[in-house]
């Protein structure tokens, strides 16, 4: 996925869906984000949007300041939408190769647009799930988000000690279009190698210690611990899938 009108539209759509829920469900607990309410979730997303927008405009030699929570009495829904609009304006202004120079997070703006889009889309699902009405995440978004989850988060932050003995996992999206290009995220297949030295993911069809098949939306939700292994069609040692979820506390 690249920073483009599609991702901008997805980020704003997801922000709007969260904002729509805030007035009626502000105090509703979000089971997939323990300890959060719908309003707390909206504030979390809004602060991320504002932080990245500020980082885009922060010179190389200065730290990115923290973003304050909205003041008491703030219309959180409107505050969230305002922050999303400001972020998208910042992305458009700096272009996809503009740098976000936060220490330890230096990445081009296109990386951050991808990251904030996925974050917002997933949390929009969380908020909707709290009300019992969460629709599937669109396939094109879900496949790219799975790819980011495996190549960025699992590669850098999977708890290898907690995962235990080395194993391989094959993930296979059941809703991949027939014209998808092999070897790309859109093809919807990954082989994940997890061992004591790290996690490496290949975009290939290959046999693993366990295989899991489901829609792209369900595989993404599983990868982020939103749904259990029971939502997947599995083959092989399913304990490996449970070990992955236990180790993937991102």
N, C-alpha and C positions, 0 to 999 in steps of 0.2 A: 504494500500500500504506500502511496506517496501523498504528500500534502497537496490536496486538490479540492475541487468543489464537492466531490463525493464525501470526503472525510469531514469537511467543514459542515456540510449538511447533516451528516450523521451526528456530529458533536452537538449541533444546535438542536436537532430533533430530540436527542436523549436528554439534553438539559431542559428542554421544554416539557418533556414528559415527567421529569422529576418535579419541576416547578408546579405543574398542574396538580400534583398530589399533595403538596405542602399545605395549602390552606385547609383541606379537609382531613388530612391525616398526619398533621405535624407531630403528634405525640405517639403515633403508632410504632411499636417496636419493629425492628427489621431483623428477623431471625437469622439471616445469612451474614449479618454484621453485628455480632453480639454486643449489647450495650448501647447500640445506636437506635435513635428514632428516625423517622423519615426526615424531620427537620435537621437533625444532626448530620445525616447523610448529605443533605443538600448543602449544608455549610461546608462539609469536608470537600465536596466537589467544587464549590465556589472558591474556596481558598486555593485549591490546586490551580484552577484557571487563572486566578489573580497572580499567584506566585510565578507561573511560567510567563505570563505577560510581562511582569516586572523584570524577570530574568532576561527576557529578550532585549530590554532597554537598559540593562545594567552594564557599565563599562567593565573591561577585563580586570581591572585592578581593584574592584569594589565587591564586597560580599552582597548577596541578594538578601534584602531585608525580609523578615518574617511577615506574613500577612495576618492581620488581626481578624478576629471573629467579628461579625456584624454587631453593631451596637444593639442594646435592648430596644425592642419596639420596631426594629427594622422589618420591612416586608421582605422576608427571606426569599420568596419566589421571585420577586422583581430583582432583588440583589443578585440571585443566581444567574438570571438571564442577562443582566447588565454585564456581569463578569465574563460570561461566555461570549457575548458580542465583542467585548474589549479584547479578549484573547484572540478571536478570529481576525479582528482588525490588525492586531500585532503580527500575527502570522502573515497576513497579506502584505503588510508593510515591509517586513524584513526579507520575505521570500523564503523558499525551501532550504536554501543554503546558509541562511542567517544562523548565527551561533547563539546557543543558550550557554552562557559561560559560568554557570554555577560550579563552584569547586566540587570535583568528583562527579559532576553530571554534564560535562561539556559534550554537547551533541548538537548536530544541525537542527534547525527548526522543524524540518520534515520529520525527524525522529520524535520530537516532542509533540507534533500534531498527531502522529500515530498513537503515541502513548496516552495523551489526554483524551483522544477519541475513544480508545478502548476502555480507559478508566471510567469515562462518563457513561458509555453504553452499558458496561457491566453494572454500574451502580444504578442506572435507570431500571435494569432488570431487578436488582435487589429491592428497590423501592416498590416496584409493581408487584413483586412476589409477596411483599408484606401485606398487600391488599388482596392477594389471591388471584390476581389477574395478569400474571406476567406472560407476554407472548414470547415465542422463540426469537433469538437474536438472528438477524438476516445472515444468510450463509456467507456472503462475501465479506462481511465484517467478522463473523465468527472464525472463518478459516485464517484470516490474517491475524486475529487476536490469539488463536492457538499457536501460530507460528512464532509470534512475539513471546508468548508465555514460555515456550520451550527453548528458543534460541537466546533469550535475554534472561528471563527470571530463573528458569530451571538451570541454565548454564552457570549463573552467578550465585544463586541464592538457595538452591535445593540443599536441604540438610542431609548431607551424605552419610553422616554418622547415624542419624536416625533412620535413614532408608535401609541401611544394612548391606547384606551381600550384593555383589554386582548382579545386574539383570537388565534385560532389554524389554521394551514395550513398543508394540506396533499399534498406532492409532489410525483408524480408517473412517473417513466421513462417508456416510451412506447417501448423501445428497449432492455429491460431486457431479457437475455437468460433464457430458460425454466429450465436450471439446476442450476440457481443461488441459493445460500444458503440463506434461509430466515433469517432476522435479521442482515445481513451484508450490507455493502455499495453496494456491487455488486448486491444485490436484487433490488436496485433502488427505494426504498420507504422510506419516512420520514414523521413523524408527528411532527410539530414544535409547541411548546407551548410558546406563548409570552405574558408575563404579567408584572405587575409593579415590581415584584421581580426578573425578569430575563427571560432568554430564555433557554429552555430545548428541546432537540431533541431526539426522539425515532425512531429507524429503524423498523417501523412496518407499516402494512396496517390498517388504521383506519380512521373513518370519522372526518373531520375537519370542521370549519366554511366555509372554501373554499378548493376546491381541484384543482390542476393544473396538467395536463398531457402533456408530450412532450418528445422528445428525450432527452437523458442525456445531450447532447451538448447544446440544447436550454434551458434546466432547469438551467444548470450551467451559461450560458450567462445571463439568467434572474436574477439569484441570485446575480450576480455581476453588474447588471444594464447595461449590454451591449445590451440587447434587451428588448422590452416592453412586457407587459402582453398579447398583441394581438398575440404573437407568441405561446401562450399556449392554450390548450383546458381546459376550466374552468367550474367549477360547484360550485354554492353557491355565497357567498358575495365577489365579485371580488375587492371591495374596500380594503379588507384586503391585497391583493397582492400589490396594489398600495402603501398602507401604509408601507409594508415591504420594498419596493424599496426606498421609501423616507427616511426610517430610517437606511438603510444599506449603509451608506456612508463610506466604509472602505478605 
